[in-house]
Amino acid sequence: MTHAMRAGLALLVLLSTNADAFAPCGRTGTSIGLSSERNVPVGSKLFTYYDESSPSDYDEDDLVSAKGVEVDMDEGDDIIRDELKRELLLLSSVSNRGEFASLDDQNVITDLVAQLEALNPTEDPAMKCEGEWDLALSSTQFFRSSPFFLTIRAAMGASNKAMAENAFDIHDRATTAGRIGRVRQTIVGDTLTSEVDLEVGVFPGLPFRVKGSVITRASFRPVSSETAELQVGATEVKGSNIPILNQYLDNLKLELPVNQIFERIQGSVPTVELKTYYIDEGMRITRDMDDNFFVYTRA
């Protein structure tokens, strides 16, 4: 196992510990992790992609290829885009951002995303990402939109995808007593700030839950029309709904200098590539190195 892989796995454990800082005692509650009861395969990355035999109402030749982003200049396609977005957001609302989507709905969502990418109306989408964005839909675990986890994945390398997926699944199961709330990204200039709101059950049988946010900052640098490079900075836990605990967290300054840890272990901070194939005035679709997609709506 390389130094980068060891660093990634160690940081995964550290963030799990930081996220648990909201709870003064052991967490309990109902798991919202992946379950076969919801017709989602256990251990999947939320979405099991459709095969070539699945029905589709678009031509494969119209889809975005690996060579770069497409720009649709046909004004007549505005209505089509609006209809696709409306259907996509409807499926998001009834499936908790894709988490509870059935296999059939997963296929439809994947199809809608592909069609929107083929109808992208904006030139150089990676350079038009400034603003505040809420995660509306994801084909993988929500926490993987954070630069922290994107960096861990990049550090483990393309050849270790299976190991990375296993590590993320373990982390997902280790934190299933909690609930992920709002997930948002704010991009201003050359800085991306990721905020993931968490709710953690404290006592069994009681409705009271401790809330807080995991905040990660990263540099953000567009390098081509669809590609932006990220380098993670620090991760911290803050914003509890309990005033005393909130002050306690602020006093502890639970900030994990992720970039410094990588620099010390492997000599440099891994560079994360994100590809944005669709953006308009209200929606952005971005993919990670494993082609998982994250659909954001402007806040």
Secondary structure as a PSIPRED ss2 file (coil, helix, strand):
# PSIPRED VFORMAT (PSIPRED V4.0)

   1 M C   1.000  0.000  0.000
   2 T C   1.000  0.000  0.000
   3 H H   0.000  1.000  0.000
   4 A H   0.000  1.000  0.000
   5 M H   0.000  1.000  0.000
   6 R H   0.000  1.000  0.000
   7 A H   0.000  1.000  0.000
   8 G H   0.000  1.000  0.000
   9 L H   0.000  1.000  0.000
  10 A H   0.000  1.000  0.000
  11 L H   0.000  1.000  0.000
  12 L H   0.000  1.000  0.000
  13 V H   0.000  1.000  0.000
  14 L H   0.000  1.000  0.000
  15 L H   0.000  1.000  0.000
  16 S H   0.000  1.000  0.000
  17 T H   0.000  1.000  0.000
  18 N H   0.000  1.000  0.000
  19 A H   0.000  1.000  0.000
  20 D H   0.000  1.000  0.000
  21 A H   0.000  1.000  0.000
  22 F H   0.000  1.000  0.000
  23 A C   1.000  0.000  0.000
  24 P C   1.000  0.000  0.000
  25 C C   1.000  0.000  0.000
  26 G C   1.000  0.000  0.000
  27 R C   1.000  0.000  0.000
  28 T C   1.000  0.000  0.000
  29 G C   1.000  0.000  0.000
  30 T C   1.000  0.000  0.000
  31 S C   1.000  0.000  0.000
  32 I C   1.000  0.000  0.000
  33 G C   1.000  0.000  0.000
  34 L C   1.000  0.000  0.000
  35 S C   1.000  0.000  0.000
  36 S H   0.000  1.000  0.000
  37 E H   0.000  1.000  0.000
  38 R H   0.000  1.000  0.000
  39 N C   1.000  0.000  0.000
  40 V C   1.000  0.000  0.000
  41 P C   1.000  0.000  0.000
  42 V C   1.000  0.000  0.000
  43 G C   1.000  0.000  0.000
  44 S C   1.000  0.000  0.000
  45 K C   1.000  0.000  0.000
  46 L C   1.000  0.000  0.000
  47 F C   1.000  0.000  0.000
  48 T C   1.000  0.000  0.000
  49 Y C   1.000  0.000  0.000
  50 Y C   1.000  0.000  0.000
  51 D C   1.000  0.000  0.000
  52 E C   1.000  0.000  0.000
  53 S C   1.000  0.000  0.000
  54 S C   1.000  0.000  0.000
  55 P C   1.000  0.000  0.000
  56 S C   1.000  0.000  0.000
  57 D C   1.000  0.000  0.000
  58 Y C   1.000  0.000  0.000
  59 D C   1.000  0.000  0.000
  60 E H   0.000  1.000  0.000
  61 D H   0.000  1.000  0.000
  62 D H   0.000  1.000  0.000
  63 L C   1.000  0.000  0.000
  64 V C   1.000  0.000  0.000
  65 S C   1.000  0.000  0.000
  66 A C   1.000  0.000  0.000
  67 K C   1.000  0.000  0.000
  68 G C   1.000  0.000  0.000
  69 V C   1.000  0.000  0.000
  70 E C   1.000  0.000  0.000
  71 V C   1.000  0.000  0.000
  72 D C   1.000  0.000  0.000
  73 M C   1.000  0.000  0.000
  74 D C   1.000  0.000  0.000
  75 E H   0.000  1.000  0.000
  76 G H   0.000  1.000  0.000
  77 D H   0.000  1.000  0.000
  78 D H   0.000  1.000  0.000
  79 I H   0.000  1.000  0.000
  80 I H   0.000  1.000  0.000
  81 R H   0.000  1.000  0.000
  82 D H   0.000  1.000  0.000
  83 E H   0.000  1.000  0.000
  84 L H   0.000  1.000  0.000
  85 K H   0.000  1.000  0.000
  86 R H   0.000  1.000  0.000
  87 E H   0.000  1.000  0.000
  88 L H   0.000  1.000  0.000
  89 L H   0.000  1.000  0.000
  90 L H   0.000  1.000  0.000
  91 L H   0.000  1.000  0.000
  92 S H   0.000  1.000  0.000
  93 S H   0.000  1.000  0.000
  94 V H   0.000  1.000  0.000
  95 S C   1.000  0.000  0.000
  96 N C   1.000  0.000  0.000
  97 R C   1.000  0.000  0.000
  98 G C   1.000  0.000  0.000
  99 E C   1.000  0.000  0.000
 100 F C   1.000  0.000  0.000
 101 A C   1.000  0.000  0.000
 102 S C   1.000  0.000  0.000
 103 L H   0.000  1.000  0.000
 104 D H   0.000  1.000  0.000
 105 D H   0.000  1.000  0.000
 106 Q H   0.000  1.000  0.000
 107 N H   0.000  1.000  0.000
 108 V H   0.000  1.000  0.000
 109 I H   0.000  1.000  0.000
 110 T H   0.000  1.000  0.000
 111 D H   0.000  1.000  0.000
 112 L H   0.000  1.000  0.000
 113 V H   0.000  1.000  0.000
 114 A H   0.000  1.000  0.000
 115 Q H   0.000  1.000  0.000
 116 L H   0.000  1.000  0.000
 117 E H   0.000  1.000  0.000
 118 A H   0.000  1.000  0.000
 119 L C   1.000  0.000  0.000
 120 N C   1.000  0.000  0.000
 121 P C   1.000  0.000  0.000
 122 T C   1.000  0.000  0.000
 123 E C   1.000  0.000  0.000
 124 D C   1.000  0.000  0.000
 125 P H   0.000  1.000  0.000
 126 A H   0.000  1.000  0.000
 127 M H   0.000  1.000  0.000
 128 K C   1.000  0.000  0.000
 129 C C   1.000  0.000  0.000
 130 E C   1.000  0.000  0.000
 131 G E   0.000  0.000  1.000
 132 E E   0.000  0.000  1.000
 133 W E   0.000  0.000  1.000
 134 D E   0.000  0.000  1.000
 135 L E   0.000  0.000  1.000
 136 A E   0.000  0.000  1.000
 137 L E   0.000  0.000  1.000
 138 S E   0.000  0.000  1.000
 139 S C   1.000  0.000  0.000
 140 T C   1.000  0.000  0.000
 141 Q C   1.000  0.000  0.000
 142 F H   0.000  1.000  0.000
 143 F H   0.000  1.000  0.000
 144 R H   0.000  1.000  0.000
 145 S H   0.000  1.000  0.000
 146 S C   1.000  0.000  0.000
 147 P H   0.000  1.000  0.000
 148 F H   0.000  1.000  0.000
 149 F H   0.000  1.000  0.000
 150 L H   0.000  1.000  0.000
 151 T H   0.000  1.000  0.000
 152 I H   0.000  1.000  0.000
 153 R H   0.000  1.000  0.000
 154 A H   0.000  1.000  0.000
 155 A H   0.000  1.000  0.000
 156 M H   0.000  1.000  0.000
 157 G C   1.000  0.000  0.000
 158 A H   0.000  1.000  0.000
 159 S H   0.000  1.000  0.000
 160 N H   0.000  1.000  0.000
 161 K H   0.000  1.000  0.000
 162 A H   0.000  1.000  0.000
 163 M H   0.000  1.000  0.000
 164 A H   0.000  1.000  0.000
 165 E H   0.000  1.000  0.000
 166 N H   0.000  1.000  0.000
 167 A H   0.000  1.000  0.000
 168 F H   0.000  1.000  0.000
 169 D H   0.000  1.000  0.000
 170 I H   0.000  1.000  0.000
 171 H H   0.000  1.000  0.000
 172 D H   0.000  1.000  0.000
 173 R H   0.000  1.000  0.000
 174 A H   0.000  1.000  0.000
 175 T C   1.000  0.000  0.000
 176 T C   1.000  0.000  0.000
 177 A C   1.000  0.000  0.000
 178 G E   0.000  0.000  1.000
 179 R E   0.000  0.000  1.000
 180 I E   0.000  0.000  1.000
 181 G E   0.000  0.000  1.000
 182 R E   0.000  0.000  1.000
 183 V E   0.000  0.000  1.000
 184 R E   0.000  0.000  1.000
 185 Q E   0.000  0.000  1.000
 186 T E   0.000  0.000  1.000
 187 I E   0.000  0.000  1.000
 188 V E   0.000  0.000  1.000
 189 G C   1.000  0.000  0.000
 190 D C   1.000  0.000  0.000
 191 T E   0.000  0.000  1.000
 192 L E   0.000  0.000  1.000
 193 T E   0.000  0.000  1.000
 194 S E   0.000  0.000  1.000
 195 E E   0.000  0.000  1.000
 196 V E   0.000  0.000  1.000
 197 D E   0.000  0.000  1.000
 198 L E   0.000  0.000  1.000
 199 E E   0.000  0.000  1.000
 200 V E   0.000  0.000  1.000
 201 G E   0.000  0.000  1.000
 202 V C   1.000  0.000  0.000
 203 F C   1.000  0.000  0.000
 204 P C   1.000  0.000  0.000
 205 G C   1.000  0.000  0.000
 206 L C   1.000  0.000  0.000
 207 P C   1.000  0.000  0.000
 208 F C   1.000  0.000  0.000
 209 R E   0.000  0.000  1.000
 210 V E   0.000  0.000  1.000
 211 K E   0.000  0.000  1.000
 212 G E   0.000  0.000  1.000
 213 S E   0.000  0.000  1.000
 214 V E   0.000  0.000  1.000
 215 I E   0.000  0.000  1.000
 216 T E   0.000  0.000  1.000
 217 R E   0.000  0.000  1.000
 218 A E   0.000  0.000  1.000
 219 S E   0.000  0.000  1.000
 220 F E   0.000  0.000  1.000
 221 R E   0.000  0.000  1.000
 222 P E   0.000  0.000  1.000
 223 V C   1.000  0.000  0.000
 224 S C   1.000  0.000  0.000
 225 S C   1.000  0.000  0.000
 226 E C   1.000  0.000  0.000
 227 T E   0.000  0.000  1.000
 228 A E   0.000  0.000  1.000
 229 E E   0.000  0.000  1.000
 230 L E   0.000  0.000  1.000
 231 Q E   0.000  0.000  1.000
 232 V E   0.000  0.000  1.000
 233 G E   0.000  0.000  1.000
 234 A E   0.000  0.000  1.000
 235 T E   0.000  0.000  1.000
 236 E E   0.000  0.000  1.000
 237 V E   0.000  0.000  1.000
 238 K E   0.000  0.000  1.000
 239 G C   1.000  0.000  0.000
 240 S C   1.000  0.000  0.000
 241 N C   1.000  0.000  0.000
 242 I C   1.000  0.000  0.000
 243 P H   0.000  1.000  0.000
 244 I H   0.000  1.000  0.000
 245 L H   0.000  1.000  0.000
 246 N H   0.000  1.000  0.000
 247 Q H   0.000  1.000  0.000
 248 Y H   0.000  1.000  0.000
 249 L H   0.000  1.000  0.000
 250 D H   0.000  1.000  0.000
 251 N H   0.000  1.000  0.000
 252 L H   0.000  1.000  0.000
 253 K C   1.000  0.000  0.000
 254 L C   1.000  0.000  0.000
 255 E E   0.000  0.000  1.000
 256 L E   0.000  0.000  1.000
 257 P C   1.000  0.000  0.000
 258 V H   0.000  1.000  0.000
 259 N H   0.000  1.000  0.000
 260 Q H   0.000  1.000  0.000
 261 I H   0.000  1.000  0.000
 262 F H   0.000  1.000  0.000
 263 E H   0.000  1.000  0.000
 264 R H   0.000  1.000  0.000
 265 I H   0.000  1.000  0.000
 266 Q H   0.000  1.000  0.000
 267 G C   1.000  0.000  0.000
 268 S C   1.000  0.000  0.000
 269 V C   1.000  0.000  0.000
 270 P C   1.000  0.000  0.000
 271 T C   1.000  0.000  0.000
 272 V E   0.000  0.000  1.000
 273 E E   0.000  0.000  1.000
 274 L E   0.000  0.000  1.000
 275 K E   0.000  0.000  1.000
 276 T E   0.000  0.000  1.000
 277 Y E   0.000  0.000  1.000
 278 Y E   0.000  0.000  1.000
 279 I E   0.000  0.000  1.000
 280 D C   1.000  0.000  0.000
 281 E C   1.000  0.000  0.000
 282 G C   1.000  0.000  0.000
 283 M E   0.000  0.000  1.000
 284 R E   0.000  0.000  1.000
 285 I E   0.000  0.000  1.000
 286 T E   0.000  0.000  1.000
 287 R E   0.000  0.000  1.000
 288 D C   1.000  0.000  0.000
 289 M C   1.000  0.000  0.000
 290 D C   1.000  0.000  0.000
 291 D C   1.000  0.000  0.000
 292 N C   1.000  0.000  0.000
 293 F E   0.000  0.000  1.000
 294 F E   0.000  0.000  1.000
 295 V E   0.000  0.000  1.000
 296 Y E   0.000  0.000  1.000
 297 T E   0.000  0.000  1.000
 298 R E   0.000  0.000  1.000
 299 A C   1.000  0.000  0.000
